[in-house]
Amino acid sequence: MRADQECLARAVPTPDMDLPSLRIALLGYRSHPHVGGQGIYLKYLSRALRRRGHQVDVLSGPPYPELDPDVGLIKIPSLDLYATPNHIRALRWGHLTSFSDLFEWWSMASGGFAEPYTFGRRALRYLREYRDRYDVIHDNQSLCYSLLDLQKLGIPVVATVHHPITRDRELALAEASSWGHRLLIRRWYSFLKMQAEVVRRLEHVVTVSECSRRDIAAEFGRAEIRTQVIGNGVDTDLFRPHPEIARIPGRIITTTSSDQPLKGFGVLLEALRLVREQQPEAHLVVIGKLQEDGRNQRLLRQLELEHCVSFRSGISDAELVHEYAQASVAACPSLYEGFGLPAAEAMSCGVPLVSSSGGALPEVVGDAGILVPRGTLPPWRMGLPRFSATGCWRRP
């Protein structure tokens, strides 16, 4: 089952052991599925824990998650500055009485990202008041200082680290075009100092791949033996092949939720240009959207590919499965992934997969797809798929 992580299997007892069910608080500083994989993780983890007999509340900042009806949602409001037309003007007189509000606003105004920290302060206030409601606190990579405060209160705390965000920072710095841009990147990622300290000091940490466990040790200084690997799963009842749906010749599908260099979308656009030189019918469907006039949108225009790249965002899981069923090939161009859920979903739907070797993707893909070195444009002899008359692929 998708994201049935068994995240608490060794840290806490479960109903399978004939012990009472647990009251679990899942924490996520922003948790809507359409803003990234962490929201998907919370959605399916909360479902899986409920099916195992536990009581689950999700404490989340905006944008809020989509949850099953039997999972509780405790809204932890923030300023939600990314949703405001002008974040400088979003400050109100009432915010001046709140350190969390003022710090969140000042941090963004000065180029920082304070949501994990300020979410932790607000969640801590709630959990101190209602500490008797929960047996376990499970954090989804906010990795805020408040987790250490909760641990001191004697409440069992476990955190999921999908991967150390230092990898995102490294790739963003490598893409930076000036010293000023690099300075802004370092400022935005300043929350990493907090996350590294929290990861080192927490008693229970889980991650989703062996690659992430090694990188957590290298980047955050936490011994590998102290971190448990529990890989993500896929709901195979939902993500499954649909042979009754005809594949569209030349249709390539990929998933990207941002313009981050980490996702390698620019590399995929360059590859598409090369593919179309030999197969003009090749076209790309992107599940997600790009930043308006961002780097990748400009690259799309520069390569003159706007007519053969389309975007779909905000779609349901059922619509996503239908898109996979129509695709001839799925592409995962990421330069780094802590796991790579889109790759696993594509394979579960029976779509031929071409993936980079970034991060944990070789663990996920194995020999079930074609792997190419991350960040490269492989020639045909390295395994780029060709489309047949039926819309399916064949090896060159």
PEJOQUI-V616737 format. One record per run of one state. SS is the DSSP state (h for helix, s for strand, l for the rest). FROM is the first residue (numbers start at 1). TO is the last residue. If there is no record, write none. Layout:
ss={SS	SS}
from={FROM	FROM}
to={TO	TO}
This chain:
ss={l	h	l	s	l	h	l	h	l	s	l	s	l	h	l	h	l	h	l	h	l	h	l	h	l	s	l	h	l	s	l	h	l	h	l	s	l	h	l	h	s	l	s	l	h	l	h	l	s	l	h	l	h	s	l	h	l	s	l	h	l	s	l	h	l	s	l	h	l	s	l	s	l}
from={1	15	18	23	29	33	36	37	52	55	61	72	76	81	84	88	91	93	98	99	110	115	130	131	134	136	141	146	153	156	162	166	176	179	202	204	208	210	221	224	227	230	251	256	261	264	265	279	283	288	295	303	306	309	313	317	327	329	333	341	349	353	357	361	366	370	373	380	383	386	388	393	395}
to={14	17	22	28	32	35	36	51	54	60	71	75	80	83	87	90	92	97	98	109	114	129	130	133	135	140	145	152	155	161	165	175	178	201	203	207	209	220	223	226	229	250	255	260	263	264	278	282	287	294	302	305	308	312	316	326	328	332	340	348	352	356	360	365	369	372	379	382	385	387	392	394	396}
